[in-house]
């Protein structure tokens, strides 16, 4: 049987903040939809019902993505973006940067292995 995850106080605070924020937004969206119904649900056409369901689905999708982002940030300021290019001059320089990134445990090991793989594929291409 799976052992329950033991969260730190900081992690619990992030989870609580996220669930409260997302929960309030979803509840607000549902209340808005109910209040703006032109007539009872069973009297609405299938198309109007589908439109409402689609709007609610988009709101849920947005909120789930926001929740995942907040939880994954682990209390840090996170900026999302695309990397156009990475130039590696020395494998050890890159490892030093990664080593100072704040990653620990499995995440650091995974990134380390990824860098080694990049370096090997680059050497094989030459």
C-alpha positions as CSV (number, residue, x, y, z in Angstrom):
1,X,0.0,0.0,0.0
2,X,1.2,3.5,-0.8
3,X,2.5,5.6,2.1
4,X,0.9,9.0,2.3
5,X,3.2,11.9,1.3
6,X,4.6,13.9,4.2
7,X,4.5,17.5,3.1
8,X,6.6,20.3,4.7
9,X,4.8,23.2,6.2
10,X,5.8,25.4,3.2
11,X,4.5,22.7,0.8
12,X,1.2,22.6,2.7
13,X,0.9,26.3,2.5
14,X,1.4,26.3,-1.3
15,X,-1.1,23.5,-1.7
16,X,-3.6,25.3,0.5
17,X,-3.1,28.6,-1.3
18,X,-3.5,26.9,-4.7
19,X,-6.6,24.9,-3.8
20,X,-8.3,28.0,-2.3
21,X,-7.5,30.1,-5.3
22,X,-8.5,27.5,-7.9
23,X,-11.5,26.4,-5.9
24,X,-12.9,29.9,-5.6
25,X,-12.4,30.6,-9.3
26,X,-14.1,27.3,-10.3
27,X,-17.0,28.0,-7.9
28,X,-17.3,31.5,-9.2
29,X,-17.4,30.3,-12.8
30,X,-20.2,27.8,-12.0
31,X,-22.2,30.4,-10.1
32,X,-21.9,32.8,-13.1
33,X,-23.1,30.1,-15.5
34,X,-26.0,29.2,-13.3
35,X,-27.0,32.8,-12.8
36,X,-26.9,33.6,-16.5
37,X,-28.9,30.5,-17.7
38,X,-31.7,31.9,-19.8
39,X,-34.0,29.1,-18.7
40,X,-33.8,25.8,-16.8
41,X,-31.1,23.3,-18.0
42,X,-33.6,20.7,-19.3
43,X,-35.3,23.4,-21.5
44,X,-32.0,24.5,-23.2
45,X,-31.2,23.2,-26.6
46,X,-28.4,20.7,-26.9
47,X,-26.2,23.3,-28.6
48,X,-26.7,25.8,-25.7
49,X,-25.9,23.0,-23.2
50,X,-22.8,22.1,-25.2
51,X,-21.7,25.7,-25.2
52,X,-22.0,25.9,-21.4
53,X,-20.1,22.7,-20.9
54,X,-17.4,23.8,-23.3
55,X,-17.0,27.1,-21.4
56,X,-16.8,25.3,-18.1
57,X,-14.3,22.8,-19.5
58,X,-12.0,25.6,-20.7
59,X,-12.2,27.2,-17.2
60,X,-11.3,23.9,-15.5
61,X,-8.5,23.3,-18.0
62,X,-7.1,26.8,-17.3
63,X,-7.4,26.3,-13.5
64,X,-5.7,22.9,-13.5
65,X,-2.8,24.3,-15.5
66,X,-2.5,27.2,-13.1
67,X,-2.6,24.9,-10.1
68,X,0.1,22.6,-11.6
69,X,2.2,25.7,-12.3
70,X,1.8,27.1,-8.7
71,X,2.5,23.7,-7.1
72,X,5.5,23.0,-9.3
73,X,7.0,26.4,-8.7
74,X,7.5,25.3,-5.0
75,X,7.3,28.9,-3.8
76,X,9.8,30.2,-6.3
77,X,9.2,32.9,-8.9
78,X,8.9,30.9,-12.2
79,X,9.0,32.4,-15.7
80,X,7.8,30.3,-18.6
81,X,9.4,30.7,-22.0
82,X,11.0,29.0,-24.9
83,X,14.7,28.6,-25.3
84,X,15.8,29.3,-28.9
85,X,19.4,28.1,-28.5
86,X,21.8,26.7,-26.0
87,X,25.5,27.1,-26.6
88,X,27.7,24.7,-24.6
89,X,31.4,25.4,-24.5
90,X,32.5,23.0,-21.8
91,X,30.6,20.2,-20.1
92,X,32.0,21.1,-16.7
93,X,30.8,24.7,-17.0
94,X,27.3,23.5,-17.7
95,X,27.4,21.1,-14.8
96,X,28.5,23.9,-12.5
97,X,25.5,26.0,-13.6
98,X,23.1,23.1,-13.1
99,X,24.7,22.3,-9.7
100,X,24.0,25.9,-8.6
101,X,20.4,25.7,-9.8
102,X,18.9,24.6,-6.5
103,X,17.8,21.2,-7.8
104,X,18.4,18.3,-5.5
105,X,18.1,14.5,-5.5
106,X,16.4,12.8,-8.5
107,X,15.8,16.1,-10.4
108,X,19.5,16.9,-10.3
109,X,20.5,13.4,-11.2
110,X,18.1,13.4,-14.1
111,X,19.3,16.7,-15.4
112,X,22.9,15.6,-15.0
113,X,22.2,12.4,-17.0
114,X,20.5,14.6,-19.7
115,X,23.5,16.8,-20.0
116,X,25.8,13.8,-20.3
117,X,23.6,12.5,-23.1
118,X,23.6,15.9,-24.9
119,X,27.4,16.0,-24.6
120,X,27.8,12.4,-25.9
121,X,25.4,13.0,-28.8
122,X,27.3,16.2,-29.7
123,X,30.7,14.3,-29.6
124,X,29.2,11.5,-31.8
125,X,28.0,14.1,-34.3
126,X,31.4,15.6,-34.7
